[in-house]
Amino acid sequence: MRSSVALTAVLAFRVLLSCQPAAADPILWEANGHLYEQVAQFATWEEASSIAASRIWLDVPGYLATATSQEEVAFICSQVASSGYVLLGGFQDPPGSDPEANWRWVTEEPWGYTNWDPGQPDDATGPESFLLMYTPSGDWADVGASFSCWFIVEYDLSGACCIGDSCVVSTLDECDQAGGRWFNEFESCDPSPCLPHTCCLSTSCELLPYGECVARNGIWLNALTSCVPDPCPEYACCLLAGCQLMRYDECTAAGGVFLDKVDSCVPSPCPHVCCVDGSCQVLTEIECISLGGTWLSELDACEPGLCAFDILVRPDGSGDYATIQDAINASWSGDVVALTDGTYSGPGNRDIDFLGKAITVRSLSGIAASCVVDCQALGRGFHFHYGEDLVSCAGSS
């Protein structure tokens, strides 16, 4: 926005003196079936966005208005906003060195049409990442986080209308006239809220339409149309990151393997790498422990040489020794100290001293970027000063 002190004073003066009271009810734009209202309250963009989301009209929550066409700008200026300045739902994410880059709408609608005032946006007073509209001209400018004025709230009254088991997208009035049941939560009929889908009730799973499921305080799983296997309880889900208790839909969405009827992750029922006497197998935790192996929940596939180590260290201190230095202190010539992925920091994990030993300290996964020694600007990573040579090695593999 223009940086002139005079403009700032004029802007405030015009807002205070020329704005008229907001309409009692939101105003319908028939072109899209949405309602708009001007809120006569001074607020920053962040405050306005929060207030807009808290406002409800006909059971529909609002949002800072978007203006995605010249026609919509003209409607807001002529029918909704009084003369002055109003905030709209445009913002930069993330802000950058280019004032024109990374602009978005709060609704995630495509950012295409723009109506910038000449010379705008300009970041004139520093980062200006929020959208202001002059009225009645409809020209836009960028403003900073502390700028405050009135704002426009929009309500999207389009939704899915259920007439029996048939679904159409309509406004609330159109749905009422057709004798249907309207659901603003749905922007389309795919999936259809009018057809039975999996509904998780307090003690059971049933196939129900959305409205009936919600009325019975259920959780409607729109991607499922079956209760076999029962997707409602949280059972073990095997993920790359380990075992977590999840519902079936959550597990499959995360790319996991759902273990029906397995209601605990301790010990983990998910197969991962197990190192037994230098050999690698893929086993569950309890199977690995029964063989006296070292179970590596971080890995799910065997690679050549993966289990060729003598001492294992983990960033959280739960390995064979609490720190890398403790492991080196306990090692013998020829030993391999393997580090699982993560960040190693703090005493014992910086200024690491090989003590002249012919040993190897390596990343277990072999991915250097995933296994980090963070000195936190308090020292160095490794300190070789006892005559170590090429048989003393620190590396990713």
Buried (B, 14 or more C-beta within 10 A) or exposed (E): BBEEEEEBEEBBEBBEEEBEEBEEEBBBBEEBBBBBBBBEEBBBBEBBBEBBBEBEBEEBBBBBBBBBBEEBBEBBBEEBBBBBBBBBBBBBEEBEEEBBEBBBBBBEEEEEEBBBBEEBBBBBBEBBBBBBBBBEEBBBBBBBBEBBBBBBBBBBBBBBBBBEEEBBBBBBEBBEEBEBBBBBEBEEBEBBBBBBBBBBBEEEBBBBBBBBBBEEEBBBBBEBEEBEBBBBBEBBBBBEEBBBBBBBBBBBEBEBEBBEEBEEBEBBBBBBBBBBEEEBBBBBBEBBBEBEBBBBBBBBEBEEEBBBBBBBBBBEBEBBBBBBBBBBEEBEEEBBBBBBBBEBBBEBBBBBBBBBBBBBBBBBBBEEEBBBBBBEEEEEBBBBEEEBEEEBBBEBE
